[in-house]
Amino acid sequence: MYALKLLSNLIGNNIMSRDLDILLKEKRIFKPSKIFADNTNIKKWMEKHYILDYDELLIKAGENPEWFWNDLAMELEWFKPYTKTFNWDPPHAKWFLDGKFNIIQNALDRHVKGPNKEK
């Protein structure tokens, strides 16, 4: 949201700025239905790792971020496997060092081969 506000200020559009200010103050929470939440990929991933809720997920991921991101990355198809999950040298971060993958392959093409290919 900060980027949108900055863009709005650069453009100098007062109407846009006012609209963005309203959005930045938004406090409502729109919770998904239980059926929707129970069928998300992250919920299935949490069940696989015996993680009971979102708070526990945040704790486990925070305690061992390399495990968390490595495990999620294993669900992608890699043309060349990465050698290290990440290298954090504040303020710089490098992710999945030496690895190569195609975002389109992972977003679309691999699903054509899977159980949802007819959807």
ChimeraX commands (.cxc) that place a marker at each C-alpha (Angstrom):
marker #1 position 0.00,0.00,0.00 radius 0.5
marker #1 position 2.90,2.35,0.65 radius 0.5
marker #1 position 3.93,2.02,-3.00 radius 0.5
marker #1 position 0.42,2.98,-4.14 radius 0.5
marker #1 position 0.43,6.02,-1.89 radius 0.5
marker #1 position 3.85,7.03,-3.15 radius 0.5
marker #1 position 2.69,6.63,-6.74 radius 0.5
marker #1 position -0.39,8.67,-5.99 radius 0.5
marker #1 position 1.74,11.47,-4.56 radius 0.5
marker #1 position 4.06,11.38,-7.55 radius 0.5
marker #1 position 1.12,11.63,-9.94 radius 0.5
marker #1 position -0.30,14.47,-7.90 radius 0.5
marker #1 position -3.85,13.18,-8.18 radius 0.5
marker #1 position -5.68,14.39,-5.08 radius 0.5
marker #1 position -8.72,12.17,-5.72 radius 0.5
marker #1 position -6.52,9.11,-6.04 radius 0.5
marker #1 position -4.59,10.12,-2.92 radius 0.5
marker #1 position -7.80,10.53,-0.91 radius 0.5
marker #1 position -9.05,7.12,-2.08 radius 0.5
marker #1 position -5.77,5.49,-1.13 radius 0.5
marker #1 position -5.78,7.17,2.26 radius 0.5
marker #1 position -9.16,5.58,2.91 radius 0.5
marker #1 position -7.83,2.16,1.91 radius 0.5
marker #1 position -4.80,2.55,4.15 radius 0.5
marker #1 position -7.13,3.06,7.12 radius 0.5
marker #1 position -9.22,-0.04,6.32 radius 0.5
marker #1 position -9.62,-2.19,9.43 radius 0.5
marker #1 position -12.22,-4.74,8.33 radius 0.5
marker #1 position -11.23,-8.38,8.09 radius 0.5
marker #1 position -12.90,-10.55,5.49 radius 0.5
marker #1 position -12.60,-14.15,6.65 radius 0.5
marker #1 position -13.06,-16.95,4.14 radius 0.5
marker #1 position -15.67,-19.60,4.71 radius 0.5
marker #1 position -14.54,-22.70,6.60 radius 0.5
marker #1 position -15.03,-24.84,3.49 radius 0.5
marker #1 position -12.83,-22.52,1.45 radius 0.5
marker #1 position -10.13,-22.27,4.15 radius 0.5
marker #1 position -10.08,-26.05,4.70 radius 0.5
marker #1 position -9.38,-26.63,0.99 radius 0.5
marker #1 position -6.49,-24.23,0.53 radius 0.5
marker #1 position -3.02,-25.43,-0.41 radius 0.5
marker #1 position -1.50,-23.92,2.72 radius 0.5
marker #1 position -4.01,-25.76,4.94 radius 0.5
marker #1 position -3.13,-29.05,3.24 radius 0.5
marker #1 position 0.57,-28.25,3.67 radius 0.5
marker #1 position 0.03,-27.47,7.36 radius 0.5
marker #1 position -1.79,-30.77,7.88 radius 0.5
marker #1 position 1.09,-32.63,6.23 radius 0.5
marker #1 position 3.41,-31.07,8.83 radius 0.5
marker #1 position 1.01,-31.44,11.77 radius 0.5
marker #1 position 0.68,-27.68,12.15 radius 0.5
marker #1 position -2.65,-26.92,13.79 radius 0.5
marker #1 position -3.22,-23.24,13.07 radius 0.5
marker #1 position -1.85,-20.08,11.51 radius 0.5
marker #1 position -0.18,-18.90,14.73 radius 0.5
marker #1 position 1.73,-22.16,14.99 radius 0.5
marker #1 position 2.72,-21.84,11.33 radius 0.5
marker #1 position 4.15,-18.37,11.97 radius 0.5
marker #1 position 6.14,-19.65,14.96 radius 0.5
marker #1 position 7.57,-22.68,13.12 radius 0.5
marker #1 position 8.40,-20.67,9.99 radius 0.5
marker #1 position 10.03,-17.96,12.11 radius 0.5
marker #1 position 12.08,-20.47,14.10 radius 0.5
marker #1 position 13.33,-22.25,10.99 radius 0.5
marker #1 position 12.75,-20.16,7.85 radius 0.5
marker #1 position 15.13,-22.26,5.78 radius 0.5
marker #1 position 13.06,-25.41,6.46 radius 0.5
marker #1 position 9.82,-23.55,5.70 radius 0.5
marker #1 position 10.88,-22.03,2.38 radius 0.5
marker #1 position 12.81,-25.11,1.29 radius 0.5
marker #1 position 9.81,-27.35,1.87 radius 0.5
marker #1 position 7.49,-25.04,-0.06 radius 0.5
marker #1 position 10.01,-24.71,-2.90 radius 0.5
marker #1 position 10.13,-28.50,-3.23 radius 0.5
marker #1 position 6.56,-28.31,-4.55 radius 0.5
marker #1 position 7.83,-26.44,-7.62 radius 0.5
marker #1 position 9.38,-28.01,-10.69 radius 0.5
marker #1 position 13.00,-26.91,-10.97 radius 0.5
marker #1 position 15.03,-27.11,-14.20 radius 0.5
marker #1 position 18.15,-26.83,-12.08 radius 0.5
marker #1 position 17.93,-27.44,-8.32 radius 0.5
marker #1 position 19.07,-24.65,-6.04 radius 0.5
marker #1 position 22.11,-25.15,-3.82 radius 0.5
marker #1 position 20.97,-22.96,-0.93 radius 0.5
marker #1 position 17.49,-21.81,0.07 radius 0.5
marker #1 position 18.46,-18.22,0.83 radius 0.5
marker #1 position 21.32,-15.97,1.78 radius 0.5
marker #1 position 20.35,-13.05,4.02 radius 0.5
marker #1 position 22.88,-10.27,4.30 radius 0.5
marker #1 position 20.74,-7.31,5.47 radius 0.5
marker #1 position 19.38,-5.48,3.68 radius 0.5
marker #1 position 20.05,-7.84,0.77 radius 0.5
marker #1 position 18.50,-11.27,0.27 radius 0.5
marker #1 position 19.18,-13.87,-2.38 radius 0.5
marker #1 position 16.69,-16.70,-2.81 radius 0.5
marker #1 position 17.17,-20.25,-4.14 radius 0.5
marker #1 position 20.79,-19.72,-5.11 radius 0.5
marker #1 position 21.93,-21.28,-8.40 radius 0.5
marker #1 position 18.43,-22.67,-9.03 radius 0.5
marker #1 position 16.52,-22.27,-12.29 radius 0.5
marker #1 position 12.80,-22.61,-12.85 radius 0.5
marker #1 position 10.17,-21.24,-15.18 radius 0.5
marker #1 position 7.29,-19.36,-13.56 radius 0.5
marker #1 position 4.89,-20.19,-16.41 radius 0.5
marker #1 position 5.79,-23.87,-16.21 radius 0.5
marker #1 position 4.98,-23.82,-12.50 radius 0.5
marker #1 position 1.88,-21.64,-12.73 radius 0.5
marker #1 position 0.22,-23.33,-15.70 radius 0.5
marker #1 position 1.96,-26.11,-17.58 radius 0.5
marker #1 position 2.57,-28.56,-14.73 radius 0.5
marker #1 position -1.12,-28.51,-13.82 radius 0.5
marker #1 position -2.05,-29.81,-17.27 radius 0.5
marker #1 position -0.39,-33.09,-16.25 radius 0.5
marker #1 position -2.01,-33.30,-12.82 radius 0.5
marker #1 position -5.40,-34.31,-11.42 radius 0.5
marker #1 position -6.92,-30.92,-12.26 radius 0.5
marker #1 position -6.03,-31.04,-15.96 radius 0.5
marker #1 position -9.69,-31.03,-17.02 radius 0.5
marker #1 position -10.63,-27.95,-14.97 radius 0.5
marker link #1:1,2 radius 0.2
marker link #1:2,3 radius 0.2
marker link #1:3,4 radius 0.2
marker link #1:4,5 radius 0.2
marker link #1:5,6 radius 0.2
marker link #1:6,7 radius 0.2
marker link #1:7,8 radius 0.2
marker link #1:8,9 radius 0.2
marker link #1:9,10 radius 0.2
marker link #1:10,11 radius 0.2
marker link #1:11,12 radius 0.2
marker link #1:12,13 radius 0.2
marker link #1:13,14 radius 0.2
marker link #1:14,15 radius 0.2
marker link #1:15,16 radius 0.2
marker link #1:16,17 radius 0.2
marker link #1:17,18 radius 0.2
marker link #1:18,19 radius 0.2
marker link #1:19,20 radius 0.2
marker link #1:20,21 radius 0.2
marker link #1:21,22 radius 0.2
marker link #1:22,23 radius 0.2
marker link #1:23,24 radius 0.2
marker link #1:24,25 radius 0.2
marker link #1:25,26 radius 0.2
marker link #1:26,27 radius 0.2
marker link #1:27,28 radius 0.2
marker link #1:28,29 radius 0.2
marker link #1:29,30 radius 0.2
marker link #1:30,31 radius 0.2
marker link #1:31,32 radius 0.2
marker link #1:32,33 radius 0.2
marker link #1:33,34 radius 0.2
marker link #1:34,35 radius 0.2
marker link #1:35,36 radius 0.2
marker link #1:36,37 radius 0.2
marker link #1:37,38 radius 0.2
marker link #1:38,39 radius 0.2
marker link #1:39,40 radius 0.2
marker link #1:40,41 radius 0.2
marker link #1:41,42 radius 0.2
marker link #1:42,43 radius 0.2
marker link #1:43,44 radius 0.2
marker link #1:44,45 radius 0.2
marker link #1:45,46 radius 0.2
marker link #1:46,47 radius 0.2
marker link #1:47,48 radius 0.2
marker link #1:48,49 radius 0.2
marker link #1:49,50 radius 0.2
marker link #1:50,51 radius 0.2
marker link #1:51,52 radius 0.2
marker link #1:52,53 radius 0.2
marker link #1:53,54 radius 0.2
marker link #1:54,55 radius 0.2
marker link #1:55,56 radius 0.2
marker link #1:56,57 radius 0.2
marker link #1:57,58 radius 0.2
marker link #1:58,59 radius 0.2
marker link #1:59,60 radius 0.2
marker link #1:60,61 radius 0.2
marker link #1:61,62 radius 0.2
marker link #1:62,63 radius 0.2
marker link #1:63,64 radius 0.2
marker link #1:64,65 radius 0.2
marker link #1:65,66 radius 0.2
marker link #1:66,67 radius 0.2
marker link #1:67,68 radius 0.2
marker link #1:68,69 radius 0.2
marker link #1:69,70 radius 0.2
marker link #1:70,71 radius 0.2
marker link #1:71,72 radius 0.2
marker link #1:72,73 radius 0.2
marker link #1:73,74 radius 0.2
marker link #1:74,75 radius 0.2
marker link #1:75,76 radius 0.2
marker link #1:76,77 radius 0.2
marker link #1:77,78 radius 0.2
marker link #1:78,79 radius 0.2
marker link #1:79,80 radius 0.2
marker link #1:80,81 radius 0.2
marker link #1:81,82 radius 0.2
marker link #1:82,83 radius 0.2
marker link #1:83,84 radius 0.2
marker link #1:84,85 radius 0.2
marker link #1:85,86 radius 0.2
marker link #1:86,87 radius 0.2
marker link #1:87,88 radius 0.2
marker link #1:88,89 radius 0.2
marker link #1:89,90 radius 0.2
marker link #1:90,91 radius 0.2
marker link #1:91,92 radius 0.2
marker link #1:92,93 radius 0.2
marker link #1:93,94 radius 0.2
marker link #1:94,95 radius 0.2
marker link #1:95,96 radius 0.2
marker link #1:96,97 radius 0.2
marker link #1:97,98 radius 0.2
marker link #1:98,99 radius 0.2
marker link #1:99,100 radius 0.2
marker link #1:100,101 radius 0.2
marker link #1:101,102 radius 0.2
marker link #1:102,103 radius 0.2
marker link #1:103,104 radius 0.2
marker link #1:104,105 radius 0.2
marker link #1:105,106 radius 0.2
marker link #1:106,107 radius 0.2
marker link #1:107,108 radius 0.2
marker link #1:108,109 radius 0.2
marker link #1:109,110 radius 0.2
marker link #1:110,111 radius 0.2
marker link #1:111,112 radius 0.2
marker link #1:112,113 radius 0.2
marker link #1:113,114 radius 0.2
marker link #1:114,115 radius 0.2
marker link #1:115,116 radius 0.2
marker link #1:116,117 radius 0.2
marker link #1:117,118 radius 0.2
marker link #1:118,119 radius 0.2
view
